[in-house]
C-alpha cells in the first residue's frame, strides 16, 4: 500500500510530533528541577508513535509500555491531564495514582501502560481475543521495544496470536538500547522482525524516523489484519536520543553513534 499523504495530513503529523517533543522535554526539565519524579522519555522516536497511531481507527485499542507519552499524545490525550497524572493530582487521567508509567485512558481506547517489560505482550492476546469474540472489526495495537522482544512473553504472545488468528498489530519500536545495554549484546541479528517470521506472521521493517513511511507501513499492516483476521508485525527502526530514564547522563552510549542518530531527527526530516 503506497497511500498518498496530503500536505494537511503531513502538517497534522508534524504538529503531533512537536507536541510530543515539547511535552517530554518539559517533563524532563521538571524532573531536573525537582518538581516531578523521574520518567522515561521517547525523544527521537516521535515518528513511530505518530505514524502508527495516525493509521488506527478510534475503535482500535492500544496497549503500550513505559515510553507511553508519545502514544498517548498522538491518540489525543490532553497534555495538562497527563502532567497532572505525573504530578499525582486528582485531575489526572487516573486521579494521580499511576504516575507516568501506568496511565490508561479508557475514552481513547488506551487499555494500559505497563512498566513491566513485555507485560503488554502478555495481555494483548487477551484483549484481541475479546474483540474477536465480540465480532468487532477493531484491532489491538501493542507497542513494545527491542528489550521486550528478548522476553519469553514475546514468543508466547506471537505464537498464540498466530495459532488463534488474533487481530493484533505488533509494533516493535527497535530503539537500539535496552535500558543500559545495547541490543547487539542481547540478540544475534539486526532485525527483530525475523523472529516474527518464524512464527508465521507477516512482517515489515521500516525507517522509524520517517513518519510518513511508518504511517504507510502501519496502514498496510492494519489492512492485512482486517482482511485476514491474522496478526501483523511492524518493526520501526529508530533511536532514543535521551537516556533510559530521567536523570541519565548516557555515559554508556557511544558518542559517535548518538551524534549520527541526531542527524536523523524525525521532526527535522519531516520539516525538510
N, C-alpha and C positions, 0 to 999 in steps of 0.2 A: 504494500500500500504506500503510494507516494502522494499523500494528500497535500494539496496546496494550502499554505498558511498565509492568509492575507495580512496586510500591514496592521490592521486593527487588532487581530489576534496576537501578532508578534509584540505589539506595544503593551497589550494586557499581560503577556508573559514577562516582559521586561519590568513592568510595574510590580508584579508579584515577586520577582527575584530581588528587586531593590528593597521591597518591604521586608523580606526575609533577612537580607543582609543588614539592614538598618536595625531591625528588631534584635538580632543576635549580637551585633556589635554593642548595642546599648545594654543588653543583658550581661555581656562580658564586662563592660565598664562598671555596671552596678556591683558586680561581684568584686572587682578590683578595689572599689571604693568602700567595701564592707557593708554595702546596702542590701545585698542578696546572697543567697547561698550559691555554691558552685554549681555549674551546669555543663552540659555537653553541647557544643555548637556544631553546626553543619556548614560553616562558612567555606565557600569554594564548591559546595555540592548543590547549590540552589537550582541549577538547571534540571537535575534529576528529579527533585521534588515537584517542580512546576510542570515539567514536561509530562510526567506520568499523571499527576492529579488533574491536569487540564484535559486529559484524554478520558477520564472517568465520567460516568453519569452520576447524578446526585443520589440515585438509588443504590449505587455500589457502596460497599463497606470497606473500611480501611483499618488495618492493624499495623502499628508501627513500633519503633524502638526508641532508645534513649536520645537519639538525634531527631526529635519529632517536630520541632518548631516549624521547620520548613514545610513539612507535610500538612500541619495544622493550618498555617497561614495560607498556603496555596489552596486549601479547601475552603477558605473563607472565614477562619476563626478571627475573632476580634483581638487585636494586639493588647488592648487595655485589659481584657479579661484574662489573657494569658499572663501578662505581667502580674495581675492581681493573684493569680494562682501561684506563681513563682514566689511571691512575697507573703503567701499564707493568708490572704484576705478572703473574706466570705463572698466577695463579689466575683471571685474566680470561677472558672467552669466547674470545678469540683469543690467549691466552697473553701478553697485554700488548703485542702487536705492532701493533694497529690504532689505538690512541688512541680518541678519541670519534667520529672521523669515518669510520671504515671497519669498524664492527662488523658481523659476521654471526653468526647463531645458528641453526645447522642444525636442531637439535632443535625449534625453534619455527617453522621454515619461513621464517625471515628470510634470504633469499638473499644480500643485500648491503646495505650502506650506502655511498653514494658521495658524496664531497665535490666531485667534478666536476659542475658544474651541468648537469643534463639527462642525465647518463650513465645513470641508471637507466631513463630513457625509451628509450635505445638498446638496452638489454638486456632490457627487459620483453617485447618481442615474441618474442625467442628463448626465454625461459622459458615463455611462454604456448604457443608452438608445440610445445615439448617435451611439455607437458601434453596438448595435442590429439593428438599422435602416439601418446601412451601411452593414449589414450582415457580419460583421467582426468576425473572430474567436478569436480576442483579448478579454481580460477581464480587469476589473478595480480593482486594489488593493487599498484599503482605510485603512490607518493606523491612529489609534487614541488611546487614553488612557482611563483608567477607569474613569477619571473625565468627559470625553466627554460622556461616557455611562450614566451619570446622567443628561444629557441634553435632552430636548424634541426632538431635531433633531435626536437623536439616534433612537428612536422608529419610528419617521416619516420615516426615511430613510429605516430602516429594513422592515417596513410594506409595503412601496411602492415597494421595491426590490422583496419582496415575492409575492405580488399581480401581478406585471408586469413581473415577472420572469427575473430579470436583472442579467447579468453576473458580479457579484461583489464578490470579496474576501474581506470580512471584517476582519481586523486584529486588535484586541484589545490588546494592549501591557499593560497588567494589572501590573503596576509597584508599586502598593500599595499606592502611595501618589498622592493626588490631590492638587497640589500647596503645601499648608502648612497643609493640612487636610488629615488624614489617611482615606482610603476608608471605614474602619469599622465604621466611623462616618456618612457615607452618604448612605450606602446600607445595606440591611438586610441579604445578603448572601455572600459567598466567591467567587463564580464563576459568572462572567458576562454572560457567555455563556447561563446560564439559561434563561435570558431574550430573547435571540435569539431563543431558542427552542420554546418559547411561540408564536413567530411569524411564526412558521412552517419552520424554517431554520435549515438545517443540521449544526452541530457544532462539534468542537473538542477543548479540552483544553490540552495544552502541557507545559512541563517544558521549559520556555522561556530562560533559561540559558544553554540549551543543543542545540547547533546549528544544530547538525545532526538530533535530534528529531524534531526541528522546520522545517527543510528542508523537512523531510519526511511527516510531517503533512500538510505543505503547498502544496506539490506535490499532496497529496491525495485530498485536497480541490480543487485545480485547476482542477484536473481530473474530479471531480464531477461537477464542473461548466461547463466544456467543454462538458461533456456527457449529461447533463440535461438542460443546459441553465439557471439554477437556482442559486441563491446566496449561499454562504457558509460562515460560521463564525468561525474564528480561534482565540482562546484566548491564548496568550503567557504569562505565569505566570512568572513575572520577577521582577526586583527591580532596581531603580536608586540609585546609591550609593553617588551621589553628590546632592546638593540642588536643589530646584525648578528652580533657575536661578543663574547666577554668578553676584555678590557675594551673598553667602547664607551660614551662619555658621551652619545650620541644628540643631540649639538648641532645636527645637521642636521634634526631632527624638529620639526614644528610642535607646540608645547606644548599648544595647544588641542585639536588632533587626538588627541594622546596621552591627554589628560585625558578626552576624550569616550569613547574606547575603553575606558579603565579602568573607566568606569561600567558597561560591558557585560561584565565579567569572567565567564567561563563557569562558574567554580566558585560565585561568588555567585548567579548566575542559577539554577543547579540547587538550591542550598540554599534559595533563596527559594521 
